[in-house]
């Protein structure tokens, strides 16, 4: 899946403010076709038009008005950070930004989101682990930023909500055809007891969250397969090894292709908030501020 590019958002803000592709191109030092291409890329990503073309410029659509409210402040803040980096170009590569989080989230979302900055000289060092370990390492100075699946309570940390991961109960199409899914809303998880479960850990963390939220119960099963990597869980589900619960950001394309299918679509799907966490007291290094701001912007498309 193509990531939202920071350059697209900068161009969008300029077109919105100038009311013209030509004037935005002049301000940004780009050609008009380049501005048009970036806006089209953003429109394709969002699935909706952003501007109505007029004889003398453009008019923002309702989608553009909403997007502008969301991104103008962070884009302006990032612009100030970029100006400081331009004034001191060596600071971008003087020390790597050390970033920790769940391996699946870092590899499928964070790395693509930061590719543009890496091309411009940013160095990254990633580490994987559970939230508790990552927060301790953040406190000890071994990380600059960490993504955590729970909000830290200690005053030593500052946490910004990044995005909500939505959970889905799913199986392969072949296995789903064997399950009386029409009985699930009335009979609950008892319908699923005879089917194998694929889990991330023996404690069934994702299933427990889903069961509590949807069924007001706890899973009473022993997993048939335990894979400490959500991508491995997805692969096992695709192979009809069992049912599981996964965040939709990880399996969206497989759901679209029909390789895995939901077993239940509750009116209010279970969610869990992922936080971008730093040490309290701010981010003194401009390149860390830049990564922080870019992730907050990119994550608007992840939920």
C-alpha positions in Angstrom: 0.0 0.0 0.0 1.4 3.4 -1.0 2.1 5.6 2.0 0.9 9.2 2.3 3.9 11.4 1.4 4.8 14.4 3.4 5.6 16.4 0.2 2.0 15.8 -0.9 0.7 17.4 2.3 3.0 20.4 2.0 1.8 20.9 -1.6 -1.8 20.5 -0.6 -1.5 23.2 2.1 0.2 25.6 -0.4 -2.5 25.0 -3.1 -5.2 25.5 -0.5 -3.7 28.8 0.7 -2.8 30.2 -2.7 -6.0 29.0 -4.4 -4.0 28.1 -7.5 -1.7 25.2 -8.7 0.4 27.8 -10.6 0.9 30.0 -7.5 1.6 27.0 -5.3 4.2 25.7 -7.8 5.9 29.1 -7.8 6.0 29.2 -4.0 7.3 25.6 -3.7 9.8 25.9 -6.5 8.1 23.1 -8.5 6.7 22.8 -11.9 2.9 23.0 -12.3 2.7 19.4 -13.6 4.6 18.2 -10.5 2.1 20.0 -8.2 -0.8 18.5 -10.2 0.7 15.0 -9.9 1.1 15.3 -6.1 -2.4 16.5 -5.6 -3.7 13.7 -7.8 -1.7 11.2 -5.7 -3.2 12.6 -2.5 -6.7 12.5 -4.0 -6.2 8.9 -5.0 -5.0 8.0 -1.5 -8.0 9.6 0.1 -10.4 8.4 -2.6 -12.0 11.8 -2.9 -11.4 15.0 -4.9 -9.8 17.9 -3.0 -10.2 20.8 -5.4 -12.7 22.0 -8.0 -10.9 23.3 -11.0 -12.0 26.9 -12.0 -11.0 29.2 -14.9 -8.9 31.2 -12.4 -7.5 28.8 -9.9 -9.2 26.1 -7.7 -11.8 25.9 -5.0 -11.4 23.5 -2.0 -14.0 20.7 -1.6 -15.4 19.7 1.8 -12.8 17.0 2.0 -10.1 19.6 1.5 -11.6 21.8 4.3 -11.5 18.9 6.7 -8.0 17.8 5.7 -6.8 21.4 6.1 -8.1 21.7 9.6 -6.2 18.5 10.5 -2.9 19.1 8.9 -2.1 22.8 8.6 -0.8 23.3 12.2 1.5 20.2 12.1 2.6 21.0 8.6 3.6 24.6 9.7 5.4 23.1 12.7 7.2 20.6 10.6 8.2 23.5 8.2 9.8 25.3 11.1 11.8 22.1 12.0 12.8 21.7 8.4 14.1 25.3 8.3 16.3 24.6 11.3 17.6 21.4 9.6 18.3 23.4 6.5 20.3 25.9 8.5 22.3 23.0 10.0 22.1 20.2 7.5 24.6 17.9 9.4 22.1 17.6 12.2 19.8 15.3 10.1 22.5 12.6 10.0 24.6 13.5 13.0 22.9 10.8 15.2 20.3 8.2 14.3 16.7 8.5 15.6 16.2 5.5 17.8 12.6 4.2 17.6 11.0 1.2 19.3 7.7 -0.5 19.0 5.8 -3.7 17.9 7.7 -5.2 15.0 4.7 -5.6 12.7 3.7 -1.9 13.1 7.2 -0.6 12.6 7.9 -2.7 9.5 4.5 -2.3 7.8 3.6 1.3 8.7 6.5 3.3 10.3 9.3 2.4 7.9 7.3 3.2 4.7 6.1 6.5 6.4 9.7 7.6 7.0 11.2 6.5 3.7 11.1 10.1 2.4 13.1 11.3 5.3 15.7 8.5 5.0 16.2 9.6 1.4 16.9 13.1 2.7 19.6 11.8 5.1 17.8 10.7 8.2 19.3 7.7 10.0 17.0 5.3 11.8 17.7 2.5 14.4 14.6 0.3 15.2 14.0 -2.0 18.1 11.2 -4.3 18.8 9.5 -5.4 22.0 6.5 -5.2 24.3 5.4 -1.9 25.7 6.7 -2.4 29.2 10.2 -3.2 28.1 10.2 -0.3 25.5 9.1 2.2 28.1 11.9 1.2 30.5 14.4 1.6 27.7 12.9 4.9 26.7 13.3 6.1 30.3 16.9 4.9 30.3 17.7 6.9 27.1 18.0 4.0 24.8 15.2 5.2 22.6 14.0 8.6 21.4 10.5 7.6 20.5 8.5 4.4 21.2 5.1 3.2 20.0 3.2 1.6 22.8 -0.1 -0.2 22.9 -1.1 1.3 26.2 -0.9 4.8 27.5 1.9 5.1 30.0 0.9 6.5 33.4 4.2 7.7 34.7 4.9 11.4 34.6 8.3 10.6 33.1 6.6 10.1 29.7 4.6 12.2 27.3 2.2 10.2 25.0 0.2 11.3 22.0 -2.5 9.1 20.6 -1.3 7.9 17.2 -4.2 5.9 15.8 -6.8 3.3 16.8 -6.2 -0.2 15.6 -9.5 -2.0 15.0 -9.7 -5.7 15.7 -11.4 -8.3 13.5 -12.3 -11.9 14.1 -11.4 -13.8 11.0 -10.7 -17.1 9.2 -9.9 -18.3 5.7 -12.8 -18.4 3.3 -12.6 -22.2 3.3 -12.7 -22.5 7.1 -15.4 -19.8 7.4 -17.7 -22.0 5.2 -17.5 -24.7 7.8 -18.5 -22.4 10.7 -22.2 -21.7 11.4 -21.5 -17.9 11.6 -25.2 -17.1 11.5 -25.4 -18.5 15.0 -22.6 -16.3 16.4 -24.7 -13.2 17.2 -27.2 -15.3 19.3 -25.0 -18.1 20.8 -21.7 -16.3 21.1 -18.3 -17.8 21.3 -19.6 -21.3 22.1 -20.1 -21.7 18.3 -16.4 -21.4 17.8 -15.2 -23.8 20.5 -14.4 -26.8 18.3 -12.3 -24.8 15.8 -8.5 -24.3 16.2 -7.2 -20.9 17.3 -4.0 -19.2 16.1 -2.6 -16.8 18.6 0.2 -14.3 19.1 0.9 -15.6 22.6 -0.3 -18.4 24.9 -2.3 -15.7 26.9 -4.4 -14.9 23.8 -4.0 -11.1 24.1 -5.9 -10.1 21.0 -8.6 -12.7 21.5 -9.1 -11.7 25.1 -9.7 -8.1 24.0 -12.2 -9.1 21.4 -14.0 -11.6 23.6 -14.4 -9.0 26.4 -15.6 -6.3 24.1 -17.9 -8.3 21.9 -19.0 -11.3 23.9 -18.5 -10.0 27.4 -16.6 -13.2 28.1 -13.0 -14.6 28.1 -11.7 -17.2 25.6 -11.4 -20.6 27.3 -9.4 -22.3 24.7 -5.8 -23.5 24.3 -4.3 -22.2 21.0 -3.5 -24.7 18.4 -0.7 -22.5 16.9 1.3 -19.8 18.7 3.3 -17.4 16.5 5.0 -14.4 18.2 4.6 -12.3 15.0 1.2 -11.1 13.8 2.2 -11.6 10.2 2.8 -15.3 11.0 -0.6 -15.4 12.6 -2.1 -14.0 9.4 -0.2 -16.5 7.3 -1.5 -19.4 9.5 -5.1 -18.1 9.2 -4.8 -17.8 5.4 -3.6 -21.4 5.3 -6.8 -22.4 7.2 -4.9 -23.5 10.3 -7.5 -21.8 12.5 -9.4 -18.6 13.5 -7.8 -15.6 15.0 -8.2 -11.9 15.9 -5.9 -9.3 14.2 -5.7 -5.6 13.8 -7.3 -4.5 10.5 -4.3 -2.4 9.4 -2.3 -5.6 9.1 -4.8 -7.6 7.1 -6.7 -5.0 5.1 -5.4 -6.1 1.7 -6.0 -9.8 2.5 -9.6 -8.9 3.4 -10.1 -7.0 0.2 -8.7 -9.9 -1.8 -10.9 -12.4 0.1 -8.0 -14.4 1.4 -9.3 -14.0 4.9 -12.9 -13.1 5.8 -14.6 -11.7 9.0 -16.6 -14.2 11.0 -18.6 -11.4 12.7 -19.1 -7.7 12.1 -20.1 -6.2 15.4 -21.8 -2.8 15.4 -19.0 -1.4 17.5 -15.8 -3.1 16.6 -13.1 -3.5 19.4 -10.3 -1.0 19.1 -7.0 -0.3 20.9 -5.2 3.0 20.8 -1.5 3.1 19.9 0.5 5.9 21.4 3.6 7.7 20.2 5.5 8.1 23.5 8.5 10.3 24.4 10.3 11.3 27.5 8.6 14.2 29.3 10.2 17.6 28.6 10.0 17.9 24.9 12.1 16.9 21.9 15.3 19.0 21.7 16.7 17.5 18.5 15.1 18.8 15.3 15.4 15.5 13.5 13.6 13.7 16.3 10.9 16.4 16.2 10.6 15.9 12.5 10.1 12.1 12.8 7.6 12.7 15.6 5.6 15.2 13.5 5.6 13.0 10.3 4.4 10.0 12.2 1.5 12.0 13.7 0.5 13.1 10.2 0.9 9.7 8.5 -1.0 7.9 11.2 -4.2 9.7 10.2 -4.4 7.2 7.3 -3.6 4.1 9.3 -6.8 3.5 11.4 
